[in-house]
């Protein structure tokens, strides 16, 4: 399933960073960095991801999303150093 998720998100969002993992019990986390998120609100970023994965929701119980622009991702990494 993680390869399906990665494939769909890669196709739709052309991410510069993508991490996908299952936390157990069909609970998934995706961390995505994409220039396509520039100028988009958080809710619209989540919608973009949800729309890309619409066919997978029969197998996904819960989805945790971190959706950042490349600049936001760099800023976040610098904050935790």
Buried (B, 14 or more C-beta within 10 A) or exposed (E): EEEEBBEBBBEBBEBEEBEBEEEEEEEBBBBBBBEBBEEBEEEEBBEBBBEBBEEBEEEBEEBEBBBBBBEBBEEEEEEEE
